[in-house]
Amino acid sequence: MRSRFRRAFSSSVGTKLLMGLTGLALFAYMVLHLAGNALILAGPDLFNQYSHTLISNPLILPIELGLLAVFVIHIYKAITMWTANRRARPVGYLKKEMAGHTSRKSLASSTMIASGLFLLLFVIVHVKQFKFGTWYQTVGQAEIRDLYRTEVEIFQQPLWVVFYVAGTLLVGLHLRHGFTSAFQSLGIDHPVYTRKLTAIGIFFAILIGGGLAAIPVWIFFTS
C-alpha cells in the first residue's frame, strides 16, 4: 500500500498534483501572513498582543510542523519536476520566443526555480531574525514578547529594508505564476476561467508582494 502510494505521487501526474495542492496551501498562508503582519501599522500594543496570542496557542507547533512539511514537499517536487524536464530536453532551445496571445510564458514563469531558491534563503533569514531573533519583553502588567521592537530595530537598517523589499516583491512575482499554475496542475484549465484565475492571481500577487514590501518601508520612514 505504501509503495503504491509512493509510486502514485512520484509520477509526473502525482508530482503536479502535489505541486498544485502545496502551492495553494502556501498561497493561503501568505494571505493570512500579510493580514497578521499588517497589524503592525496599528501600533505596538495590538501587534504584540496578536503575536502573543499566536505563539501561545497550543496548536501553533503542529501547525508550524505541517506548514514546514508543505514547504519541504513543494520545494522537493519543484526540483524533481525541473530535473525531469531537463532530462527530457537535455539540449535547450536556441532561441526562446513568446507564442503571442496564446503564450503563458512570462517573467514569473521563466524564473520560478531561481526565485524559489532565493525565497528559500529569504525564509530562512526571516525565521531566524523574527522567530528566533532578539527577544524583548514589554513593560506592564502582562509581560509578553515585544516583537514590535524587534521589527523596528531590524527595519531601521537600510540594507535589511532593501533585502526584505526585494524578497517580498519576489514573493509576489513567484505567486503571480504559481497561483494559476497550481490550478492547471489540478486539471482546472479552461480558457473561460483560466483568464479569471490569472487576473485573480495577479491581483493577490500585487497585494501580497506590495503589502509585505510596504511594511519595512513604512517602519523605516516612521520610526
C-alpha positions in Angstrom: 0.0 0.0 0.0 2.8 2.4 0.9 4.8 1.6 -2.2 1.7 2.1 -4.3 1.1 5.5 -2.7 4.7 6.4 -3.2 4.6 5.4 -6.9 1.4 7.4 -7.4 2.9 10.7 -6.1 6.3 10.1 -7.7 4.7 10.0 -11.2 4.5 13.2 -13.3 0.8 13.5 -12.6 1.3 12.9 -8.9 4.1 15.5 -8.8 1.9 18.1 -10.5 -0.9 17.3 -8.1 1.3 17.8 -5.0 2.8 20.9 -6.5 -0.7 22.4 -7.0 -2.0 21.4 -3.6 1.1 22.6 -1.7 1.3 25.8 -3.8 -2.3 26.7 -3.0 -1.7 25.9 0.7 1.3 28.2 0.8 -0.7 30.9 -1.1 -3.4 30.8 1.5 -0.8 31.1 4.3 0.7 34.2 2.6 -2.7 35.9 2.6 -3.0 35.2 6.4 0.6 36.2 6.9 0.0 39.6 5.3 -3.1 40.2 7.3 -1.3 39.4 10.6 1.8 41.5 9.7 -0.3 44.4 8.6 -1.4 44.8 12.3 2.0 46.4 13.0 0.6 49.5 11.3 -1.9 49.8 14.2 0.9 50.2 16.8 2.9 48.0 19.2 0.1 47.1 21.7 -2.2 45.4 19.1 0.7 43.9 17.2 2.4 42.4 20.3 -0.9 41.1 21.6 -1.6 39.4 18.2 1.9 37.9 18.3 1.5 36.6 21.8 -2.0 35.1 21.1 -0.5 33.3 18.1 2.6 31.8 19.7 0.7 30.9 22.9 -1.9 28.8 21.0 -1.3 25.1 21.8 -2.0 24.3 18.2 0.8 26.5 16.9 3.5 23.8 17.0 1.6 21.2 14.9 0.5 24.0 12.5 4.1 25.1 12.1 5.3 21.5 11.5 2.5 21.0 9.0 3.5 24.2 7.2 7.1 23.1 7.2 6.1 19.8 5.7 4.1 21.5 3.0 7.0 23.9 2.2 9.6 21.0 2.0 7.3 18.9 -0.2 6.7 21.9 -2.5 10.4 22.6 -2.9 11.3 18.9 -3.4 8.6 18.4 -6.0 9.6 21.6 -7.8 13.2 20.4 -8.0 12.3 16.9 -9.2 9.9 18.2 -11.8 12.6 20.7 -13.1 15.2 17.9 -13.2 12.8 15.6 -15.1 12.1 18.4 -17.6 15.8 18.9 -18.1 16.4 15.2 -18.7 13.6 15.1 -21.2 15.1 18.0 -23.1 18.9 17.9 -22.5 19.5 20.5 -25.3 17.8 23.7 -24.7 16.1 25.9 -27.3 18.4 28.0 -29.4 16.1 30.9 -29.1 13.1 31.4 -26.8 10.2 33.5 -28.0 6.7 34.2 -26.8 3.9 32.4 -28.6 1.8 35.6 -29.0 -1.5 35.9 -27.2 -1.6 32.1 -26.7 1.6 32.1 -24.7 1.5 31.7 -20.9 5.2 32.4 -20.7 6.1 35.4 -18.5 9.0 36.7 -16.4 7.4 35.0 -13.4 7.1 31.6 -15.1 10.6 31.8 -16.6 12.2 32.4 -13.2 10.2 30.1 -10.9 13.2 27.9 -9.9 15.6 30.9 -9.5 13.0 32.9 -7.5 12.1 29.8 -5.5 15.8 29.2 -4.4 16.1 32.8 -3.4 12.9 32.6 -1.4 14.2 29.6 0.4 17.1 31.7 1.6 14.8 34.6 2.3 12.5 32.4 4.5 15.5 31.0 6.5 16.7 34.5 7.2 13.2 35.8 8.1 12.6 32.9 10.5 16.0 33.4 12.2 15.5 37.1 12.7 11.9 37.2 13.9 11.1 33.8 15.4 14.5 33.1 16.9 15.8 36.7 16.9 16.2 39.2 19.8 13.6 38.6 22.5 12.4 41.7 24.2 9.6 41.8 26.8 7.0 44.5 27.1 6.8 46.5 30.3 3.5 46.4 32.1 1.0 44.1 33.7 1.3 41.5 31.0 4.9 40.8 30.2 4.9 39.4 26.6 7.4 39.5 23.8 7.9 42.9 22.3 8.1 41.7 18.7 7.3 45.2 17.5 10.6 46.5 18.9 12.5 43.7 17.2 10.9 44.6 13.8 11.7 48.3 14.3 15.3 47.6 15.1 15.8 45.5 12.0 13.9 47.8 9.6 15.8 50.9 10.9 18.7 49.5 8.9 18.6 50.4 5.2 20.2 47.2 3.9 17.7 45.0 5.7 14.9 47.1 4.3 16.3 46.6 0.7 16.7 42.9 1.3 13.1 42.5 2.6 11.6 44.7 -0.1 13.4 42.6 -2.8 12.4 39.4 -1.1 8.7 40.3 -0.7 8.4 41.6 -4.2 9.9 38.3 -5.4 7.3 36.5 -3.4 4.7 38.4 -5.4 6.4 37.5 -8.7 6.5 33.9 -7.7 2.9 33.9 -6.7 1.9 35.6 -9.9 2.6 32.5 -11.9 2.2 29.9 -9.1 -1.4 30.7 -8.4 -2.6 29.9 -12.0 -0.1 27.1 -12.4 -1.5 25.4 -9.3 -5.0 25.2 -10.8 -3.6 23.9 -14.1 -1.7 21.2 -12.2 -5.1 20.2 -10.6 -6.6 19.9 -14.0 -8.7 23.1 -13.8 -7.6 24.5 -17.1 -10.1 26.1 -19.5 -9.9 29.5 -21.3 -13.2 30.6 -19.8 -12.0 30.6 -16.2 -8.2 30.5 -16.7 -8.2 34.2 -17.6 -10.2 35.0 -14.5 -7.8 32.9 -12.4 -4.9 34.7 -14.0 -6.4 38.0 -13.1 -7.1 36.9 -9.5 -3.5 35.6 -9.2 -2.1 38.9 -10.4 -4.3 40.9 -8.0 -3.2 38.8 -5.0 0.4 38.7 -6.1 0.5 42.5 -6.2 -1.5 42.7 -2.9 0.8 40.3 -1.0 4.1 41.3 -2.5 3.4 45.0 -2.4 1.7 44.8 1.0 4.6 43.0 2.6 7.2 45.2 0.9 5.4 48.3 2.3 5.8 47.3 5.9 9.6 47.6 6.2 9.5 50.8 4.2 6.8 52.3 6.5 8.7 51.3 9.6 12.0 52.8 8.2 10.4 56.2 7.5 8.2 56.4 10.6 10.3 55.0 13.4 
